[in-house]
């Protein structure tokens, strides 16, 4: 009888423990994703290079290739070009990243271009396009946004003669 009583007490104890074990809680959260059309970022077929033109090795002042308008160029050659990038995708915010400087190299010699980037949702508005900082958000309208890239080179003092080339990098991602 003692064994049965002990067994009953032990069984009751474990049943009581199982019935009062409410320390564990659970919760849920909704999950979602919005799928958008692929972003495109394409160098324009005509405005397809950043070109300061033919300049003197001893240009006394800064050389400025205006991203907004060729009329605002300073100390550039007579034939210049800005780069235009056509950004396409779903309407809304897109973050743009780019190189703040570009190193132009000719053999072992180089010079640094400080880039200037402006943008607008209309290709017709280059002259009034606003500055776009790297890491900032632009808004695609009618599934498009346009970026124009120019820049500046400091005054040249006996710069080694040659053709200097480099690469400007730009990328974009949805917010």
C-alpha positions in Angstrom: 0.0 0.0 0.0 2.9 2.3 0.8 4.3 1.7 -2.7 1.0 2.5 -4.3 0.6 5.6 -2.3 4.1 6.8 -3.1 3.5 6.1 -6.8 0.2 8.1 -6.7 1.9 11.0 -5.0 4.7 11.0 -7.6 2.3 10.7 -10.5 0.1 13.6 -9.1 3.2 15.7 -8.7 4.3 15.2 -12.4 0.7 15.8 -13.6 0.6 19.0 -11.6 3.9 20.1 -13.1 2.8 19.4 -16.6 -0.5 21.3 -16.1 1.2 24.5 -14.7 4.1 24.8 -17.3 2.9 28.0 -19.1 6.2 29.9 -19.2 6.6 29.5 -23.0 4.9 32.0 -25.3 4.6 32.2 -29.1 4.0 35.1 -31.5 3.9 35.6 -35.3 4.8 38.4 -37.7 3.6 38.9 -41.3 6.2 38.5 -44.1 6.0 40.1 -47.5 8.1 41.1 -50.6 7.2 43.5 -53.4 8.7 42.3 -56.7 9.5 45.1 -59.1 10.8 45.1 -62.7 14.5 45.0 -63.1 16.4 48.3 -62.8 18.3 49.2 -65.9 21.3 51.6 -66.0 22.6 52.2 -69.4 25.2 54.6 -70.8 23.6 56.8 -73.5 24.5 56.1 -77.1 25.5 59.8 -77.8 26.5 61.2 -74.5 28.7 58.3 -73.8 32.0 59.6 -72.4 33.4 62.2 -70.0 35.7 64.2 -72.3 37.4 67.4 -71.2 38.7 68.0 -74.7 42.2 68.9 -75.7 43.8 71.1 -72.9 47.2 72.6 -72.3 49.7 71.0 -69.9 50.0 74.3 -68.1 46.3 75.3 -67.8 46.4 78.0 -65.0 43.0 77.4 -63.5 40.6 74.6 -62.8 39.2 72.8 -65.8 35.5 72.4 -65.4 33.2 70.2 -67.5 29.7 71.2 -66.5 27.3 68.3 -66.2 24.4 70.7 -66.8 25.5 72.7 -69.8 28.5 73.1 -72.2 28.1 76.9 -71.9 29.3 76.7 -68.3 32.5 74.9 -69.2 35.8 76.5 -68.0 39.2 75.9 -69.5 38.1 72.9 -71.5 38.9 72.1 -75.1 36.5 73.1 -77.8 35.1 69.6 -78.2 33.8 68.1 -75.0 31.3 65.6 -73.8 29.5 64.6 -70.6 28.3 61.1 -69.9 24.5 60.5 -69.7 23.1 57.4 -67.9 19.6 56.4 -68.5 18.0 54.8 -65.4 14.9 52.7 -65.9 12.6 50.7 -63.6 9.5 50.9 -61.5 8.4 54.4 -60.4 9.6 55.4 -57.0 12.8 55.8 -55.0 16.1 54.5 -56.2 19.5 55.0 -54.5 22.4 56.0 -56.7 26.0 55.4 -55.9 29.1 56.6 -57.9 32.8 57.4 -57.7 33.4 60.8 -56.2 36.7 61.0 -58.1 38.2 59.3 -61.1 41.9 58.8 -61.7 42.9 59.5 -65.3 46.2 57.8 -66.3 48.7 58.1 -69.1 51.5 55.6 -68.6 52.8 56.2 -65.1 51.3 59.7 -64.9 47.9 60.6 -63.6 45.5 63.3 -62.6 42.3 63.3 -60.5 38.9 64.3 -61.7 36.3 65.3 -59.1 33.0 64.2 -60.5 29.9 66.3 -60.8 26.6 64.4 -61.2 23.2 66.0 -61.9 19.9 64.3 -62.6 16.3 64.8 -63.6 13.3 62.6 -64.5 13.1 64.2 -67.9 15.9 63.9 -70.5 14.9 67.4 -71.8 15.8 69.0 -68.4 19.6 68.6 -68.4 20.2 72.4 -68.1 18.0 72.6 -64.9 18.9 69.2 -63.5 19.8 69.2 -59.7 22.9 67.9 -58.1 22.7 64.2 -57.1 25.0 63.1 -54.2 26.4 59.6 -54.1 24.2 57.5 -51.8 21.2 59.8 -52.3 17.7 58.8 -53.5 16.3 59.8 -56.9 12.7 59.3 -57.9 11.9 57.5 -61.2 8.9 59.1 -62.9 7.3 57.4 -66.0 9.8 54.6 -65.2 12.8 56.8 -65.9 15.5 59.1 -64.5 18.5 60.6 -66.2 22.0 61.3 -64.8 24.6 63.5 -66.4 28.3 63.4 -65.4 30.9 66.0 -65.7 33.6 67.1 -63.3 36.7 69.2 -62.7 40.5 68.8 -62.8 42.7 71.1 -60.8 45.0 73.6 -62.5 47.8 71.9 -64.5 51.4 72.8 -63.9 53.7 71.1 -66.4 51.4 68.1 -66.6 53.1 65.3 -68.6 51.8 65.3 -72.2 49.6 62.3 -73.2 46.1 60.9 -73.5 44.7 60.3 -70.0 42.0 57.7 -69.5 40.0 56.3 -66.6 36.7 54.8 -65.7 33.7 56.2 -63.9 31.5 53.7 -62.0 27.8 54.2 -61.2 25.3 51.8 -59.7 21.6 52.0 -58.5 19.3 49.9 -56.3 15.7 50.1 -55.2 15.0 51.5 -51.8 
